[in-house]
């Protein structure tokens, strides 16, 4: 698995930002140059824990944007499955960030987050700096959802370029 200090691998995937094929567009490792990226994987569309995470990240999208960061969701489902899920799940239709279709499992494999037995991506979160260097990695079991607020807190800490103690939050003193 790639980890802190490694470079985000090259990729070229289809991004889905809506409910129809006209919302499909290529997204590469260079698409958001100069921006922080929060890349988070979920196992499969049309499941139960995944939409809670997608909605949670979506509710904080403006907070991430305020920090010059983009959210990129990703699963090993296709672009058409992403669009269908956005269409058929009331809470996901207006998701404000791009969902990447890693249907060949290239990015999840390159990052080392493909669950060997299940053949789907683990619940992995990567915070990547503007130079495409991985600065944070979190991987959860398939059954355990993440806390998007924690990803925002860690991004805040990384952006200080200071030593941040346990439970540090934006505005707190650094060491």
C-alpha positions as a LaTeX table, in Angstrom:
\begin{tabular}{lrrr}
\hline
Residue & $x$ (\AA) & $y$ (\AA) & $z$ (\AA) \\
\hline
Unk1 & 0.00 & 0.00 & 0.00 \\
Unk2 & 1.24 & 3.48 & $-0.78$ \\
Unk3 & 1.67 & 5.62 & 2.28 \\
Unk4 & 2.67 & 9.03 & 3.59 \\
Unk5 & 5.46 & 10.54 & 1.50 \\
Unk6 & 4.65 & 8.54 & $-1.63$ \\
Unk7 & 3.48 & 10.23 & $-4.82$ \\
Unk8 & $-0.07$ & 9.78 & $-6.02$ \\
Unk9 & 0.17 & 7.35 & $-8.96$ \\
Unk10 & $-0.75$ & 8.44 & $-12.45$ \\
Unk11 & $-4.34$ & 7.69 & $-13.37$ \\
Unk12 & $-6.92$ & 8.54 & $-16.01$ \\
Unk13 & $-10.48$ & 7.70 & $-14.92$ \\
Unk14 & $-13.96$ & 8.85 & $-15.80$ \\
Unk15 & $-15.41$ & 11.30 & $-13.30$ \\
Unk16 & $-19.15$ & 11.53 & $-12.76$ \\
Unk17 & $-20.64$ & 14.78 & $-11.48$ \\
Unk18 & $-24.31$ & 14.17 & $-12.22$ \\
Unk19 & $-27.00$ & 11.74 & $-13.25$ \\
Unk20 & $-26.48$ & 11.51 & $-17.01$ \\
Unk21 & $-23.61$ & 10.68 & $-19.39$ \\
Unk22 & $-23.18$ & 14.36 & $-20.23$ \\
Unk23 & $-21.82$ & 14.73 & $-16.67$ \\
Unk24 & $-18.97$ & 12.28 & $-17.42$ \\
Unk25 & $-15.50$ & 13.76 & $-17.91$ \\
Unk26 & $-11.93$ & 12.48 & $-17.73$ \\
Unk27 & $-10.12$ & 13.06 & $-14.45$ \\
Unk28 & $-6.39$ & 12.45 & $-14.10$ \\
Unk29 & $-3.78$ & 12.79 & $-11.40$ \\
Unk30 & $-3.04$ & 16.22 & $-12.92$ \\
Unk31 & $-6.63$ & 17.49 & $-13.07$ \\
Unk32 & $-6.41$ & 19.49 & $-9.87$ \\
Unk33 & $-2.83$ & 20.74 & $-9.95$ \\
Unk34 & $-1.98$ & 23.08 & $-7.10$ \\
Unk35 & $-4.92$ & 21.87 & $-4.97$ \\
Unk36 & $-5.13$ & 19.64 & $-1.94$ \\
Unk37 & $-7.08$ & 16.49 & $-2.74$ \\
Unk38 & $-9.18$ & 14.33 & $-0.44$ \\
Unk39 & $-9.46$ & 11.03 & $-2.30$ \\
Unk40 & $-11.76$ & 8.58 & $-0.59$ \\
Unk41 & $-12.80$ & 5.13 & $-1.71$ \\
Unk42 & $-15.96$ & 3.20 & $-0.93$ \\
Unk43 & $-16.52$ & $-0.48$ & $-1.74$ \\
Unk44 & $-19.64$ & $-0.48$ & $-3.94$ \\
Unk45 & $-22.49$ & 1.68 & $-5.08$ \\
Unk46 & $-26.02$ & 0.68 & $-4.02$ \\
Unk47 & $-24.88$ & $-0.35$ & $-0.53$ \\
Unk48 & $-25.78$ & 0.83 & 2.96 \\
Unk49 & $-22.79$ & 2.44 & 4.73 \\
Unk50 & $-21.38$ & 4.14 & 1.62 \\
Unk51 & $-24.14$ & 6.74 & 1.14 \\
Unk52 & $-23.76$ & 7.90 & 4.75 \\
Unk53 & $-20.12$ & 8.70 & 4.04 \\
Unk54 & $-20.79$ & 10.32 & 0.65 \\
Unk55 & $-23.47$ & 12.54 & 2.17 \\
Unk56 & $-21.19$ & 13.35 & 5.12 \\
Unk57 & $-18.36$ & 14.43 & 2.85 \\
Unk58 & $-20.81$ & 16.34 & 0.64 \\
Unk59 & $-22.11$ & 18.33 & 3.62 \\
Unk60 & $-18.52$ & 19.50 & 4.23 \\
Unk61 & $-17.69$ & 20.18 & 0.57 \\
Unk62 & $-17.74$ & 23.96 & 1.09 \\
Unk63 & $-15.40$ & 23.62 & 4.07 \\
Unk64 & $-12.93$ & 21.64 & 1.95 \\
Unk65 & $-13.21$ & 24.17 & $-0.87$ \\
Unk66 & $-12.50$ & 26.99 & 1.62 \\
Unk67 & $-9.19$ & 25.20 & 2.31 \\
Unk68 & $-8.31$ & 24.98 & $-1.40$ \\
Unk69 & $-9.07$ & 21.24 & $-1.42$ \\
Unk70 & $-11.19$ & 19.11 & $-3.73$ \\
Unk71 & $-13.10$ & 16.01 & $-2.77$ \\
Unk72 & $-12.81$ & 13.01 & $-5.06$ \\
Unk73 & $-14.93$ & 9.98 & $-4.28$ \\
Unk74 & $-14.06$ & 6.67 & $-5.90$ \\
Unk75 & $-15.26$ & 3.09 & $-6.17$ \\
Unk76 & $-14.63$ & 0.24 & $-8.55$ \\
Unk77 & $-18.08$ & 0.66 & $-10.10$ \\
Unk78 & $-18.55$ & 2.07 & $-13.60$ \\
Unk79 & $-19.49$ & 5.60 & $-14.56$ \\
Unk80 & $-22.98$ & 4.41 & $-15.54$ \\
Unk81 & $-23.48$ & 2.73 & $-12.16$ \\
Unk82 & $-22.41$ & 5.97 & $-10.43$ \\
Unk83 & $-24.94$ & 7.94 & $-12.50$ \\
Unk84 & $-27.68$ & 5.39 & $-11.78$ \\
Unk85 & $-27.00$ & 5.51 & $-8.05$ \\
Unk86 & $-27.15$ & 9.31 & $-8.09$ \\
Unk87 & $-30.47$ & 9.01 & $-9.94$ \\
Unk88 & $-32.04$ & 6.39 & $-7.69$ \\
Unk89 & $-30.80$ & 7.44 & $-4.24$ \\
Unk90 & $-32.53$ & 10.59 & $-3.05$ \\
Unk91 & $-29.62$ & 11.75 & $-0.87$ \\
Unk92 & $-26.95$ & 11.34 & $-3.56$ \\
Unk93 & $-28.41$ & 13.09 & $-6.60$ \\
Unk94 & $-26.94$ & 16.48 & $-5.80$ \\
Unk95 & $-23.60$ & 15.28 & $-4.47$ \\
Unk96 & $-21.32$ & 18.30 & $-4.98$ \\
Unk97 & $-18.12$ & 16.46 & $-5.86$ \\
Unk98 & $-16.86$ & 14.16 & $-8.62$ \\
Unk99 & $-17.09$ & 10.39 & $-8.27$ \\
Unk100 & $-14.34$ & 8.46 & $-10.03$ \\
Unk101 & $-15.09$ & 5.18 & $-11.80$ \\
Unk102 & $-12.15$ & 2.83 & $-11.17$ \\
Unk103 & $-13.81$ & $-0.04$ & $-13.03$ \\
Unk104 & $-10.50$ & $-1.63$ & $-14.09$ \\
Unk105 & $-9.35$ & $-1.36$ & $-10.46$ \\
Unk106 & $-6.15$ & 0.34 & $-11.58$ \\
Unk107 & $-6.07$ & 3.19 & $-9.05$ \\
Unk108 & $-7.27$ & 1.09 & $-6.11$ \\
Unk109 & $-4.63$ & $-1.52$ & $-6.98$ \\
Unk110 & $-1.85$ & 1.07 & $-7.46$ \\
Unk111 & $-2.67$ & 2.59 & $-4.07$ \\
Unk112 & $-2.91$ & $-0.86$ & $-2.48$ \\
Unk113 & $-6.48$ & $-0.52$ & $-1.19$ \\
Unk114 & $-8.20$ & $-3.28$ & $-3.15$ \\
Unk115 & $-9.69$ & $-5.80$ & $-0.70$ \\
Unk116 & $-8.13$ & $-9.07$ & $-1.82$ \\
Unk117 & $-11.04$ & $-11.36$ & $-1.02$ \\
Unk118 & $-13.88$ & $-9.00$ & $-1.93$ \\
Unk119 & $-12.39$ & $-7.48$ & $-5.11$ \\
Unk120 & $-13.61$ & $-4.00$ & $-4.14$ \\
Unk121 & $-11.88$ & $-0.97$ & $-2.66$ \\
Unk122 & $-11.51$ & $-0.75$ & 1.09 \\
Unk123 & $-12.79$ & 2.37 & 2.84 \\
Unk124 & $-9.56$ & 4.26 & 2.27 \\
Unk125 & $-8.95$ & 8.00 & 2.58 \\
Unk126 & $-5.90$ & 9.78 & 1.19 \\
Unk127 & $-5.07$ & 13.44 & 1.78 \\
Unk128 & $-2.77$ & 14.56 & $-1.00$ \\
Unk129 & $-0.94$ & 17.88 & $-1.06$ \\
Unk130 & $-0.75$ & 20.28 & $-4.04$ \\
Unk131 & 2.44 & 18.52 & $-5.21$ \\
Unk132 & 0.61 & 15.15 & $-5.34$ \\
Unk133 & 2.44 & 13.83 & $-2.27$ \\
Unk134 & 0.34 & 11.64 & 0.02 \\
Unk135 & 0.27 & 13.29 & 3.45 \\
Unk136 & $-2.34$ & 11.14 & 5.24 \\
Unk137 & $-3.78$ & 7.64 & 4.82 \\
Unk138 & $-6.65$ & 5.99 & 6.68 \\
Unk139 & $-8.07$ & 2.58 & 5.82 \\
Unk140 & $-11.15$ & 1.09 & 7.47 \\
Unk141 & $-12.67$ & $-2.35$ & 7.29 \\
Unk142 & $-15.52$ & $-2.62$ & 4.79 \\
Unk143 & $-18.13$ & $-2.52$ & 7.55 \\
Unk144 & $-16.96$ & 0.67 & 9.31 \\
Unk145 & $-17.82$ & 4.14 & 8.04 \\
Unk146 & $-15.50$ & 7.13 & 8.35 \\
Unk147 & $-15.85$ & 10.53 & 9.97 \\
Unk148 & $-15.48$ & 13.21 & 7.25 \\
Unk149 & $-15.04$ & 15.85 & 9.97 \\
Unk150 & $-11.83$ & 14.06 & 10.99 \\
Unk151 & $-10.49$ & 14.31 & 7.43 \\
Unk152 & $-11.18$ & 18.05 & 7.55 \\
Unk153 & $-9.42$ & 18.33 & 10.93 \\
Unk154 & $-6.37$ & 16.49 & 9.60 \\
Unk155 & $-6.30$ & 18.69 & 6.49 \\
Unk156 & $-6.35$ & 21.76 & 8.75 \\
Unk157 & $-3.45$ & 20.36 & 10.76 \\
Unk158 & $-1.42$ & 19.52 & 7.66 \\
Unk159 & $-1.98$ & 22.98 & 6.24 \\
Unk160 & $-0.50$ & 24.64 & 9.36 \\
Unk161 & 2.93 & 23.13 & 8.60 \\
Unk162 & 3.33 & 23.10 & 12.39 \\
Unk163 & 3.35 & 20.44 & 15.11 \\
Unk164 & $-0.25$ & 19.79 & 16.10 \\
Unk165 & $-0.98$ & 17.95 & 19.36 \\
Unk166 & $-3.59$ & 15.27 & 19.96 \\
Unk167 & $-7.17$ & 16.47 & 19.36 \\
Unk168 & $-5.89$ & 19.71 & 17.81 \\
Unk169 & $-8.53$ & 21.74 & 15.96 \\
Unk170 & $-8.24$ & 24.78 & 13.70 \\
Unk171 & $-7.61$ & 27.85 & 15.84 \\
Unk172 & $-5.92$ & 25.90 & 18.67 \\
Unk173 & $-2.30$ & 26.58 & 19.56 \\
Unk174 & 0.33 & 24.50 & 17.82 \\
Unk175 & 3.47 & 23.23 & 19.51 \\
\hline
\end{tabular}
